[in-house]
Amino acid sequence: MRLAGPLRILAIVATVGLTWILGNLMLGQDNALSRLQQLLTGESSEVPTPESKPRKYKCGLPMPCPDRHFAFRIVSGAANVIGPKFCMDDQVLMSSVKNNVGRGLNIALVNGVTGELMGAKYFDMWAGDKGINELLKFLRPIYEGTLVFVASYDDPATKMNEEARKIFNELGSKAINGLGFRDSWVFVGAKGIENKSPFEQHIKNEKGTNKYEGWPEAVQIEGCIPHKAT
């Protein structure tokens, strides 16, 4: 007899629940059953929303650059298959899509005051002496304040000579003296720089650590470069 009270309560609850479900179904609310299930199981009825994608800024940087700074990103070539890519302030300076990259050293010269692209060429550092001779002609005349963007593709160093290494060293490179056959290298320097550039990455071509057969993995750098004061 003591169970009569609780059973009567359960019967009332079941009747109310069935009435609520039928009413919702008649009114066209097809999710009534799922709502009841959520109430009985304690599951949340809130639909999870996907996390918002992190905002990207110029050249895909995760943070905006300060005023009077150039945003940039450089990616070296991958083995001898994927060419390098240069981006500055959301403008692609060199890439395979633009069809202006090639085996060896890929170099873009940029006006450090205005950001204007002054020249973009690649120099074959594997076959013959034409590449190194053209490289020296390209770099010797640059004036103070010129930004120099560099990325390797395939082999950047077989024809490298002491004069070229000295020029890159004066532009702020720390890795140039150790740059070798099929190394991966990216670098941003400037004519007249006082200290070594903070924008440089270099991975040696070593059989035990290479990502690709005969080549190390691609490298990249990104950041913000202050405009040269006028």
C-alpha positions in Angstrom: 0.0 0.0 0.0 2.9 2.3 0.7 3.8 2.1 -3.1 0.5 3.5 -4.2 1.5 7.1 -3.7 4.7 7.0 -5.7 3.1 4.9 -8.4 0.3 7.4 -8.7 2.9 10.2 -9.0 4.8 8.3 -11.7 1.6 7.7 -13.6 0.7 11.4 -13.6 4.2 12.3 -14.8 4.0 9.8 -17.6 0.6 11.1 -18.7 1.8 14.7 -18.7 4.9 13.7 -20.6 3.0 11.8 -23.3 0.5 14.6 -23.6 3.4 17.1 -24.1 5.0 15.0 -26.8 1.7 14.5 -28.7 0.9 18.2 -28.5 4.3 19.2 -29.9 4.1 16.6 -32.7 0.6 17.9 -33.6 2.0 21.4 -33.7 4.8 20.3 -36.1 7.7 20.3 -33.5 9.4 17.1 -34.7 12.2 17.4 -32.2 9.9 16.9 -29.2 11.2 13.4 -28.6 14.8 14.5 -28.7 14.0 17.3 -26.2 12.4 14.8 -23.8 15.5 12.6 -24.1 17.7 15.5 -23.3 15.6 16.3 -20.2 15.7 12.6 -19.0 19.4 12.1 -19.7 20.7 15.5 -18.7 22.3 16.1 -22.1 22.6 19.7 -23.2 20.3 21.0 -25.9 22.8 23.6 -27.0 24.3 23.0 -30.4 28.1 23.5 -30.3 29.3 26.2 -32.6 32.6 25.7 -34.4 35.5 27.8 -33.1 36.0 30.9 -35.1 39.1 30.7 -37.3 42.0 32.9 -36.1 42.2 36.1 -38.0 45.0 36.4 -40.5 46.7 39.7 -41.4 48.9 40.7 -44.4 50.8 37.8 -45.9 49.0 35.5 -43.5 50.8 36.8 -40.4 49.0 35.9 -37.1 49.4 39.5 -35.8 49.3 42.9 -37.6 52.5 44.8 -38.1 52.9 48.2 -36.4 52.5 51.4 -38.4 55.3 52.1 -40.9 56.3 48.4 -41.1 56.3 46.0 -44.0 54.7 42.6 -43.4 56.4 39.8 -45.2 56.7 36.0 -45.5 59.3 34.1 -47.5 59.2 30.3 -48.1 62.1 28.5 -49.7 61.8 26.0 -52.5 61.0 22.4 -51.5 63.6 20.0 -53.1 63.5 20.7 -56.8 59.8 20.4 -57.1 58.0 23.3 -55.4 59.4 26.8 -56.0 59.9 29.5 -53.4 57.4 32.3 -52.6 57.8 35.9 -51.5 55.0 38.0 -50.1 55.3 41.6 -48.8 52.3 43.6 -47.7 49.9 41.1 -49.3 51.7 41.4 -52.7 53.3 38.3 -54.1 56.7 39.3 -55.4 58.0 36.0 -56.6 56.4 32.6 -57.0 55.8 29.6 -59.3 52.4 31.1 -60.2 54.1 34.3 -61.3 56.6 32.2 -63.3 59.6 34.2 -62.0 61.4 31.7 -59.8 64.0 29.1 -60.7 66.8 26.9 -59.6 69.5 28.5 -57.4 69.1 31.8 -55.6 65.8 33.8 -55.9 66.2 37.4 -55.0 63.9 40.4 -54.8 65.1 43.9 -54.2 62.7 46.3 -52.5 62.8 50.0 -51.8 63.1 50.3 -48.0 61.2 53.6 -47.9 58.3 53.0 -50.3 58.1 49.2 -50.5 58.4 49.4 -54.3 59.7 46.2 -56.0 62.9 47.3 -57.7 63.9 43.9 -59.2 63.2 40.2 -59.0 65.5 37.5 -60.6 66.8 34.0 -60.0 70.3 32.9 -60.5 71.3 29.3 -61.3 74.0 28.4 -58.9 74.7 24.9 -60.3 75.4 25.0 -64.0 78.2 27.1 -65.5 79.4 30.5 -64.3 76.6 32.7 -65.8 74.5 32.5 -62.7 77.2 33.7 -60.3 78.4 36.4 -62.7 74.8 37.7 -63.1 74.3 37.6 -59.4 77.2 39.8 -58.7 76.1 42.3 -61.3 72.7 42.3 -59.7 73.9 42.9 -56.1 77.0 45.2 -56.6 75.0 48.4 -57.5 72.3 48.3 -54.8 72.2 51.4 -52.6 71.8 51.9 -48.8 68.4 51.1 -47.5 67.5 48.5 -50.2 65.9 45.4 -48.7 67.1 42.1 -50.1 64.8 39.1 -50.0 66.5 35.7 -50.7 65.2 32.2 -51.0 66.9 29.0 -52.2 65.5 26.5 -54.6 67.2 23.2 -55.3 70.9 24.2 -55.0 71.9 27.7 -53.9 75.7 27.3 -53.4 77.7 25.2 -55.8 78.9 28.3 -57.8 79.0 30.6 -54.8 82.3 32.5 -54.5 84.0 34.6 -51.9 82.9 37.9 -53.3 79.2 36.8 -53.2 79.5 35.5 -49.7 81.1 38.8 -48.6 78.2 40.8 -50.1 75.6 38.7 -48.3 77.6 38.9 -45.1 77.5 42.7 -45.4 73.8 42.6 -46.0 73.5 40.9 -42.6 73.6 37.2 -43.2 75.0 34.9 -40.5 74.6 31.6 -42.4 76.2 32.6 -45.8 79.6 31.3 -44.9 78.3 27.8 -44.2 75.8 27.7 -47.1 76.4 24.5 -49.1 75.1 22.3 -51.8 71.3 21.8 -51.7 70.9 23.6 -48.4 67.6 25.3 -47.7 68.0 29.0 -47.0 65.8 32.1 -46.6 67.1 35.5 -45.7 66.1 39.2 -45.5 68.9 41.7 -45.3 69.5 45.3 -46.2 72.3 47.4 -47.6 73.9 49.4 -44.8 72.6 47.2 -42.0 74.5 47.7 -38.8 74.0 44.3 -37.2 73.2 40.8 -38.4 69.7 40.4 -39.7 67.1 38.7 -37.4 65.4 37.3 -40.5 67.2 34.2 -41.6 66.7 30.4 -41.6 69.2 27.8 -42.8 69.0 24.0 -42.8 72.0 21.9 -44.0 71.7 19.2 -46.6 72.5 16.1 -44.5 71.5 12.6 -45.5 70.5 11.6 -42.0 68.1 14.5 -41.4 66.8 15.3 -44.9 63.0 15.4 -45.3 63.2 14.7 -49.0 65.6 12.3 -50.8 68.7 14.5 -51.3 67.2 17.7 -49.9 66.3 19.1 -46.5 62.8 20.4 -45.7 61.7 23.9 -46.9 62.2 26.8 -44.5 60.3 30.0 -44.1 60.5 33.3 -42.2 57.9 36.0 -41.6 57.7 39.2 -39.6 57.6 43.0 -39.8 60.3 45.2 -41.2 60.4 48.9 -40.3 60.4 51.4 -43.1 63.7 53.1 -43.7 63.6 56.7 -42.4 63.8 59.3 -45.1 
